[in-house]
Amino acid sequence: MGCFSWKTQDTDKSISSRYSNRSTFTVTMLDNKGNSWVEDNYEGYGEFGGKDYYELLAEMNGIENADRQDGIDLAFDNKPFISPNLVENKIGWDYITNEPESCESQGFFYDDYRR
């Protein structure tokens, strides 16, 4: 399992891994059907509240029996897709239309100057 991290779409904060020296914060992952998964202690592997981001991405785009790899393939295929929202302040999914921006540090922060 690889490490993945993003920036929240409503506050543009990098989602820190619990293994870095930066504090974690509560992140909510939302889908287009009104479901949400809350994560208070992100590990850095794409799972929020017990649900894998990429598996959810595949499910949201109609892939039957979706798994993590299906979502990764879809995300990096350069074709249009809808994606889960990652937010600090839980608001409905449809208010954000773009996918979350990747965190350049992948959630691992060891120096105070890196954001």
Summary of the structure (lengths in Angstrom):
residues: 115
radius of gyration: 13.4
end to end distance: 23.8
largest distance: 43.1
contacts: 317
relative contact order: 0.29
helix: 17%
strand: 18%
